[in-house]
Amino acid sequence: MKNKIRKVKTLLLFLFFINQITHCQNILTGTILDETTKIPIDYASVYISGTTIGAYTDAKGHFSLKDVTFPCQLVVSHVAYNVNTNIINENSPKEITIYIREKTRLLNEVQVADKSMRDKNIREFKLAFLGDDYWGSHAILRNDSVLIFSHRTDTVRRSSDSMDFVKQRKYKSIGENSQWSADSSTIITCTPVFSVQSKAPLMIELPLLGYTVFVDLVRFSLKKHKYWEDCDSWSYCRFSQYSGTTPRQQRKFESNREKVYYNSVKHFFHSLFFDRLKENGYLIATQTYNKETKEVQKVFIDISPFMQYTKSKELLISGLKKKTLYIYYFDHLNGKPADLTIQSHKNRVGNIWERFRTGISPDNNSEMLFKSDTCTIRANGTTPDNNILFGGKFTTKRWGALLPYDYVPEEQE
């Protein structure tokens, strides 16, 4: 009976995927106007966020986008106007008019006589935004002159559900500029905040992946502490594939894209949405602290009881607010996932069940913390908000390892 239910569920998901494909020929057209003067805006960038689908408006403010899949997030970007976003679905008009508001001029950062301070800010932003791994180190920010930096301090309160709480309790250390709350349930920390704004879209080259990415940075702030780092970033982006490449270069790009895709947030969410976590090498666990043995114990769980699919083709995860789950990924030597439902794969990954028990291969592991009682996941492996926080391996892959939302390796299509 259980297998039958699983087959029905898989069939429903397959039908949903086919339904997505049938919408690929949709065309979306419209006009961009100034909110105050109603004058058409030319050379505004209009794109589907996170994809290669985009165009610029003509002298009459018109645009046309092909191969649009619904629902989607339409973004309008212009250097003189505020970024405008709209959710477009199957029932939305396919000919739309969008009014955008003129941008309030950003205050310039405080001028520092020592140029090294700005250089230091740029380096810190690149490390936090692009990443300091292999992919981030090869990413190129073409126009860092549009960045505006600021520094301030803030008070952060972390509850007993925070990822580092158990460790700090164990060693009786909460770090500098921190104190316990009166009931010892919260750590209160005064921490520096590094904030970044942008006067124009960022232009980022990803030469290892074959993309140029244009990023509308809505907000970016970084809070650093001895034991943790909190990066809050929200942005919209448009991808442009390199043109004029040779077949050999294309094969290299595809190989690198696969390496970036596997064991990433996108890969994990995509696997979770289609109920194929084990097939894609993932196990999920919770951790409990044993006061008697003073050890952290792992308990592997099934997350499906907390999952519910909606009519709008989204996955809701409910009932896990302030809960931290640990994600274990097991792969082959080539980085591709080991199918944990196949018995023969145990030997190919080196006694995989023993690795589960002992927690070996920490470099592959990640954590996720749910900020809200209900969190949303889309079929393309994205979320519409920042209600799920990540730690571990997932956080090492940043903008230097970013792929279009609609990217899936050929073997998984």
Rosetta blueprint (number, residue, H / E / L):
1 M L
2 K H
3 N H
4 K H
5 I H
6 R H
7 K H
8 V H
9 K H
10 T H
11 L H
12 L H
13 L H
14 F H
15 L H
16 F H
17 F H
18 I H
19 N H
20 Q H
21 I H
22 T H
23 H L
24 C L
25 Q L
26 N E
27 I E
28 L E
29 T E
30 G E
31 T E
32 I E
33 L E
34 D E
35 E L
36 T L
37 T L
38 K L
39 I L
40 P E
41 I L
42 D L
43 Y L
44 A L
45 S E
46 V E
47 Y E
48 I E
49 S L
50 G L
51 T E
52 T L
53 I L
54 G E
55 A E
56 Y E
57 T L
58 D L
59 A L
60 K L
61 G L
62 H E
63 F E
64 S E
65 L E
66 K E
67 D E
68 V E
69 T L
70 F L
71 P L
72 C E
73 Q E
74 L E
75 V E
76 V E
77 S E
78 H E
79 V L
80 A L
81 Y E
82 N E
83 V E
84 N E
85 T E
86 N E
87 I E
88 I E
89 N L
90 E L
91 N L
92 S L
93 P L
94 K L
95 E E
96 I E
97 T E
98 I E
99 Y E
100 I E
101 R L
102 E E
103 K L
104 T L
105 R L
106 L L
107 L L
108 N L
109 E L
110 V L
111 Q L
112 V L
113 A L
114 D L
115 K H
116 S H
117 M H
118 R H
119 D H
120 K H
121 N H
122 I H
123 R H
124 E H
125 F H
126 K H
127 L H
128 A H
129 F H
130 L H
131 G L
132 D L
133 D L
134 Y H
135 W H
136 G H
137 S H
138 H H
139 A L
140 I E
141 L E
142 R L
143 N L
144 D H
145 S H
146 V H
147 L E
148 I E
149 F E
150 S E
151 H E
152 R E
153 T E
154 D E
155 T E
156 V E
157 R E
158 R E
159 S E
160 S L
161 D L
162 S L
163 M L
164 D L
165 F H
166 V H
167 K H
168 Q H
169 R H
170 K H
171 Y L
172 K L
173 S L
174 I L
175 G L
176 E L
177 N L
178 S E
179 Q E
180 W E
181 S L
182 A L
183 D L
184 S L
185 S L
186 T E
187 I E
188 I E
189 T E
190 C E
191 T E
192 P E
193 V E
194 F E
195 S E
196 V E
197 Q E
198 S E
199 K L
200 A L
201 P L
202 L E
203 M E
204 I E
205 E E
206 L E
207 P L
208 L L
209 L L
210 G L
211 Y E
212 T E
213 V E
214 F E
215 V E
216 D E
217 L E
218 V E
219 R E
220 F E
221 S E
222 L E
223 K E
224 K E
225 H L
226 K L
227 Y L
228 W L
229 E E
230 D E
231 C E
232 D E
233 S E
234 W E
235 S E
236 Y E
237 C E
238 R E
239 F E
240 S E
241 Q E
242 Y L
243 S L
244 G L
245 T L
246 T L
247 P H
248 R H
249 Q H
250 Q H
251 R H
252 K H
253 F H
254 E H
255 S H
256 N H
257 R H
258 E H
259 K H
260 V H
261 Y H
262 Y L
263 N L
264 S L
265 V H
266 K H
267 H H
268 F H
269 F H
270 H H
271 S H
272 L H
273 F H
274 F L
275 D L
276 R L
277 L L
278 K H
279 E H
280 N H
281 G L
282 Y E
283 L E
284 I E
285 A E
286 T E
287 Q E
288 T E
289 Y E
290 N E
291 K L
292 E L
293 T L
294 K L
295 E E
296 V E
297 Q E
298 K E
299 V E
300 F E
301 I E
302 D L
303 I L
304 S H
305 P H
306 F H
307 M E
308 Q E
309 Y E
310 T L
311 K L
312 S L
313 K L
314 E E
315 L E
316 L E
317 I E
318 S E
319 G L
320 L L
321 K L
322 K L
323 K L
324 T E
325 L E
326 Y E
327 I E
328 Y E
329 Y E
330 F L
331 D E
332 H L
333 L L
334 N L
335 G L
336 K L
337 P E
338 A L
339 D L
340 L L
341 T L
342 I L
343 Q L
344 S L
345 H H
346 K H
347 N H
348 R H
349 V L
350 G L
351 N L
352 I H
353 W H
354 E H
355 R H
356 F H
357 R H
358 T H
359 G L
360 I L
361 S L
362 P H
363 D H
364 N H
365 N L
366 S E
367 E E
368 M E
369 L E
370 F E
371 K L
372 S L
373 D L
374 T E
375 C E
376 T E
377 I E
378 R E
379 A L
380 N L
381 G L
382 T L
383 T L
384 P L
385 D L
386 N L
387 N L
388 I E
389 L E
390 F E
391 G E
392 G E
393 K H
394 F H
395 T H
396 T H
397 K L
398 R L
399 W H
400 G H
401 A H
402 L L
403 L L
404 P L
405 Y L
406 D L
407 Y L
408 V L
409 P L
410 E H
411 E H
412 Q H
413 E L
